[in-house]
């Protein structure tokens, strides 16, 4: 029996894994007000905990990407998912900020495989024209996880202790790992994949993905390439915004906007719902620009990134509004903006690097981004008590606009051949 459109079921499975991944990391930010009081953690110490996760996540990303390119998507993603599930649950036994930082650091190491695995899976299962849409759909996992964290943690607080939320997320991750091992297969091994769908996938892929003899470049070779810095610099500049949203929005709502715990549960998920919309809409914008603006697919990815960067002006204006609900609305614009440009940058990465190096490139770009985010978080934890949140949101918007300029100037479709070559190859395959 063949299943029609099975590639979309595969990307749904990836999205489910990303939901668990981001639920694990966002549980901390929602539990933070209660957890900090219970464990006597200061705001500066909380920033140290967040930085511990970010640094471990950052340095592990290229390693995780390399391992995924080496052992394959199925085994690699499953091993990392099991590890992050156990690390998340272990945080329930924290006794202070140091032990919490230790467990969150382990979580960061394990979670580093999430995005590289998602990008690698979509390059395996989707033709070029559909890839930005597929990336948009799996990338909603990042914001759905953040969206689900507030109600889950508040439910745990009302029915027990903050520790319960960490254990529950760990259990969810173990279950997903078992499902992934049971269901995920590479297209060449998937017996439920029909011949017409297989032809659709292969005929629409660039030569660097269709060629089984494609070689893999070394890290140093990739690091020295123009295309790496075309994604690495924008990651450094754009990632601080998303990490600020993930780690600080609940605290911002309680300390700056004076919302109570129930109001946080009611409103803290909204920017991440908007982020979901940005993931999906951003994915569809690329083929729309390609079709109606008469630009290449690669240029269409850049245009989507520019749209997202310009929308970051919304959260930059959060200090100009008095209403907490207006502030939430502007943060929603920010969530939408970041995930729109983030998905576009993943699609750009998949366009520029071959099948045996795309996860490594994604991981290296992620490392650059999270090092930037860690540096910004360390500064944020100090400055937020001195100058407040509003000026820092302005800085985040400026960063993203500069990132858009870098993408437009530096990014090229391939280090090895001009864009026209692989587009012609795809046309010949059809």
Secondary structure, 3 states (H helix, E strand, C coil): CCCCCHHHHHHHHHHHHHHHHHHHHHHHHHHHHHHHHHHCCCHHHHHHHHHHHHHHHHHHHHHHHHHHHHHCHHHHHHHHHHHHHHHHHHHHHCCCHHHHHHHHHHHHHHHCHHHHHHHHHHHHHCCHHHHHHHHHHHHHHHHHHHHHHHHHHHHHHHHCCHHHHHHHHHHHHHHHHHHHHHHCCCCCCCCCCCHHHHHHHHHCCCHHHHCCCCCCCCHHHHHCCHHHHHHHHHHHHHHHHHHHHHHHHHHHHHHCCCCCHHHHHHHCCHHHHHHHHHHHHHHHHHHHHHHHCCCCHHHHHHHHHHHHHHHCHHHHCHHHCCCHHHHHHHHHHHHHHHHHHHHHHHHHHHHHCCCCCHHHHHHHHHHHHHHHHHHHHHHHHHHCCCCCCHHHHHHHHHHHHHHHHHHHHHCCCCCCCCHHHHHHHHHHHC
